[in-house]
Amino acid sequence: MAEGIEYATDLPHTISFAITYRNRINSFNELPEDKRPPRDLWDKPYKLKLFLDEVFDNKSSSTKYVDYDPSEVE
């Protein structure tokens, strides 16, 4: 980098944003495929946090069951 620039935050905003955004994408790609957030959530922090909280919640099981009455099945 240029002299006097030690961190990406020292760069102009657009360049700094592009570098940090790329780092975020790279970190998503390091996750297992079933835990990666969908692309439409990448730039929506609140929805992304909800998604990641749900995916990495160890208390809930990943299998969801639906109750049904066998007499209703054709």
Secondary structure in CASP SS format (residue, H / E / C, confidence):
PFRMAT SS
TARGET T0000
AUTHOR 0000-0000-0000
METHOD secondary structure of the structure
MODEL  1
M C 1.00
A C 1.00
E C 1.00
G C 1.00
I C 1.00
E C 1.00
Y C 1.00
A H 1.00
T H 1.00
D H 1.00
L C 1.00
P C 1.00
H H 1.00
T H 1.00
I H 1.00
S H 1.00
F H 1.00
A H 1.00
I H 1.00
T H 1.00
Y H 1.00
R H 1.00
N H 1.00
R H 1.00
I H 1.00
N H 1.00
S H 1.00
F H 1.00
N H 1.00
E C 1.00
L C 1.00
P C 1.00
E H 1.00
D H 1.00
K H 1.00
R C 1.00
P C 1.00
P C 1.00
R H 1.00
D H 1.00
L H 1.00
W C 1.00
D C 1.00
K C 1.00
P H 1.00
Y H 1.00
K H 1.00
L H 1.00
K H 1.00
L H 1.00
F H 1.00
L H 1.00
D H 1.00
E H 1.00
V H 1.00
F C 1.00
D C 1.00
N C 1.00
K C 1.00
S C 1.00
S C 1.00
S C 1.00
T C 1.00
K C 1.00
Y C 1.00
V C 1.00
D C 1.00
Y C 1.00
D C 1.00
P H 1.00
S H 1.00
E H 1.00
V C 1.00
E C 1.00
END
